[in-house]
């Protein structure tokens, strides 16, 4: 079995979850399905918001990632297709 690719890192800094998800969605469009993304963010809502967003979009939330980064890191594994269509004007709706 070939070694796993290193994760793609998205440094969201102190962006709020709405702007963070927009950057995440843009990144996901550029990577292959199955890519693991480590999202670095200091947003206190991320541990609640990211699992819900992954559930809505069909990506896999991997949870907090241990490591020596300045900001907390959360893992996401991309999938080939979104589970549901998201209204880009109202991303909280299916």
Secondary structure as a PSIPRED ss2 file (coil, helix, strand):
# PSIPRED VFORMAT (PSIPRED V4.0)

   1 X C   1.000  0.000  0.000
   2 X C   1.000  0.000  0.000
   3 X C   1.000  0.000  0.000
   4 X C   1.000  0.000  0.000
   5 X C   1.000  0.000  0.000
   6 X C   1.000  0.000  0.000
   7 X C   1.000  0.000  0.000
   8 X E   0.000  0.000  1.000
   9 X E   0.000  0.000  1.000
  10 X E   0.000  0.000  1.000
  11 X E   0.000  0.000  1.000
  12 X C   1.000  0.000  0.000
  13 X C   1.000  0.000  0.000
  14 X C   1.000  0.000  0.000
  15 X C   1.000  0.000  0.000
  16 X C   1.000  0.000  0.000
  17 X H   0.000  1.000  0.000
  18 X H   0.000  1.000  0.000
  19 X H   0.000  1.000  0.000
  20 X H   0.000  1.000  0.000
  21 X H   0.000  1.000  0.000
  22 X H   0.000  1.000  0.000
  23 X H   0.000  1.000  0.000
  24 X H   0.000  1.000  0.000
  25 X H   0.000  1.000  0.000
  26 X H   0.000  1.000  0.000
  27 X H   0.000  1.000  0.000
  28 X H   0.000  1.000  0.000
  29 X C   1.000  0.000  0.000
  30 X C   1.000  0.000  0.000
  31 X C   1.000  0.000  0.000
  32 X C   1.000  0.000  0.000
  33 X C   1.000  0.000  0.000
  34 X C   1.000  0.000  0.000
  35 X C   1.000  0.000  0.000
  36 X E   0.000  0.000  1.000
  37 X E   0.000  0.000  1.000
  38 X E   0.000  0.000  1.000
  39 X E   0.000  0.000  1.000
  40 X E   0.000  0.000  1.000
  41 X C   1.000  0.000  0.000
  42 X C   1.000  0.000  0.000
  43 X C   1.000  0.000  0.000
  44 X C   1.000  0.000  0.000
  45 X C   1.000  0.000  0.000
  46 X H   0.000  1.000  0.000
  47 X H   0.000  1.000  0.000
  48 X H   0.000  1.000  0.000
  49 X H   0.000  1.000  0.000
  50 X H   0.000  1.000  0.000
  51 X H   0.000  1.000  0.000
  52 X H   0.000  1.000  0.000
  53 X H   0.000  1.000  0.000
  54 X H   0.000  1.000  0.000
  55 X H   0.000  1.000  0.000
  56 X H   0.000  1.000  0.000
  57 X H   0.000  1.000  0.000
  58 X C   1.000  0.000  0.000
  59 X C   1.000  0.000  0.000
  60 X E   0.000  0.000  1.000
  61 X E   0.000  0.000  1.000
  62 X E   0.000  0.000  1.000
  63 X E   0.000  0.000  1.000
  64 X E   0.000  0.000  1.000
  65 X E   0.000  0.000  1.000
  66 X C   1.000  0.000  0.000
  67 X C   1.000  0.000  0.000
  68 X C   1.000  0.000  0.000
  69 X C   1.000  0.000  0.000
  70 X C   1.000  0.000  0.000
  71 X C   1.000  0.000  0.000
  72 X C   1.000  0.000  0.000
  73 X E   0.000  0.000  1.000
  74 X E   0.000  0.000  1.000
  75 X E   0.000  0.000  1.000
  76 X E   0.000  0.000  1.000
  77 X E   0.000  0.000  1.000
  78 X C   1.000  0.000  0.000
  79 X C   1.000  0.000  0.000
  80 X C   1.000  0.000  0.000
  81 X C   1.000  0.000  0.000
  82 X C   1.000  0.000  0.000
  83 X C   1.000  0.000  0.000
  84 X C   1.000  0.000  0.000
  85 X C   1.000  0.000  0.000
  86 X C   1.000  0.000  0.000
  87 X C   1.000  0.000  0.000
  88 X C   1.000  0.000  0.000
  89 X C   1.000  0.000  0.000
  90 X C   1.000  0.000  0.000
  91 X C   1.000  0.000  0.000
  92 X C   1.000  0.000  0.000
  93 X C   1.000  0.000  0.000
  94 X C   1.000  0.000  0.000
